[in-house]
Amino acid sequence: MRAYVTLGVCAATLALAGLAHADQFENPRTDYTAYTRPGGRAAVGPLKVELGIIDEITVGTFVVPWLAFPVLKVPIPNTYVKFRAPFSGPFSLAARGGVSYLADKAIAELSDNSKSGNALSLTADVDASYRFSRAVSVSVGMDYAHLQAIAGDSGEAASLEGASSAHTYSVRAFGEWRLNSVFAITLLFRYLIYQSPIDVNANSDSDSTSVEGDLSAESTIQKHFTLVPGVSFVWDRWELSGGVGYGVFYIPSLGLASARSLPVVDFAVAYRFDLWGTPASNVSVAGK
C-alpha cells in the first residue's frame, strides 16, 4: 500500500512539473529570503498582498489584521517595504521595514476595557540569501520588533506590564531544495534571542468571543527554538507553500513571540500577475 502511495505522489509531482515553465526557478519565495518581486508583478493571497514597484523594491501588507474588526471592532492597518541590493549573482542582500497601528478600541477590546491608548508596532529584518545552484538556496536573517504604547484620548498611555515599549530580537535560517520547476522541500529554523518585558494577556468572555493569550517574554518558561519543515509549489501564476512544526510562534505583522512552545503552521498561497511592463528576473541563478 505504501508503495502505491509513493508512486502516486511521484506521478502527481511529475504531472505538476509539466504545467510549469522553466522560469519558475526565477520566482523565488519572498518570505524568509532576500528576494523581491520583479517590478510590476503583484501577488495576491488571503494572508498577504505584495507588489514589486521596481525589481529591487517590494511593498506589501498582511491581510488578516485588516479583517480583525469583527473581534477588535476596528481593523489593524499595516504595511511593509522591502529593499534588495541592486547587484547580480548568486548572493542577494535585502532589508525590510514594517509598521502596524493598533487603535484605542483594539487595545480596549483585548484588555476587556481595562486599558486605554493606542499602540504602534515597528518591525525590521535583514536577510542574506545564497543560491548554490538552480535547485538549492540558503537564507539567513535577523528580525527586530518594537511595540510602542501611545497616549490615547484620555492622555494615558496604554500600559504593557508597566512599560511603554517592548523589543523582540530573533534570528532564522531557511533552506530550500527545489526538486523540479514546481516542487521544493523547505526547512525553517528560528531562534528567539530576547524579548523585553511585555504582557499582552487577554481574557475576554463576551458572548461573541472568548480570547485568552500569553505573550509574556519575562516568563520563566520562555522558549526560544522553532523548527518547521515544509514544502512549496510554484506554477505559472500560482504559488503555494506550507509547513507544520513546533516551537515559538510569531505574530507576522507585530513581531511578538509566544512564551510557550506551540504547534506552528506556516502557510501561504497567492496568485501572481503583471500590472505593467515585462519585468526581468530579479535573481541571478548560479550556473545559469
Secondary structure, DSSP 4 states (H G I P E B T S, - for coil): -HHHHHHHHHHHHHHHHTTS-GGGGGS---TTSS--PPTTEEEE-SSEEEEEEETTEEEEEEHHHHT-HHHHSS---EEEEEEE-S--SSEEEEEEEEEEEE-HHHHHHHTTTS---EEEEEEEEEEEEEESSSSEEEEEEEEEEEEEEEB-TTSPBPPBTTBSEEEEEEEEEEEEEESSSSEEEEEEEEEEEEE-S----EEEE-SS-EEEE---TT-TT---EEEEEEEEEE-SSEEEEEEEEEE--B-TTT--B-SS-EEEEEEEEEEEEESSS-PPPSSPPTT-
